[in-house]
Amino acid sequence: MKKSVWLIPLSFCLFFVLLSGAQAAGLGDAFSNSTLCAAAGNCGNTGASLYQIIGAIIQTLLGLLGVIFIVLLVYGGFTWMTAEGEEAKVEKAQTIIRNAVIGLIIIVSAYAISYFVISALNKAALG
């Protein structure tokens, strides 16, 4: 039963990631306009490059990871506050909070390193 509880938030997250990718690709207009050419602009030109689509997906994923971080912090804090002095629950709460902070540090560091490397490569290639 506990494993199936995570399927609902996971499916919502996947839906919103896919929806944001569709919006970045210019496909959001396909639901409001009656013809494909009106939705695509110039019949095949979505107006968004591959870099913009990938950037929008990465931005959405980072936002989603931020939300997950906040949820884990709140859950860890709630577990700690309701531990009622039980050492096992306090340890569990501290572990949840510690792992959430470590995960956020890893994600932000990876993004910063990637951004620095790509910026340096673009600067070297373009002059």
Buried (B, 14 or more C-beta within 10 A) or exposed (E): EEEEEEEEEEEEBEEEBEEBBBBBBBBEBBEEEEEEEEBBEEEEEBEBEEEBBEEBBEEBBEEBBEEBBEEBBEBBEEBBEEBEEEEEBBEBBBEBBEEBBEBBEEBEEEEEEEEEEEEEEEEEEEE
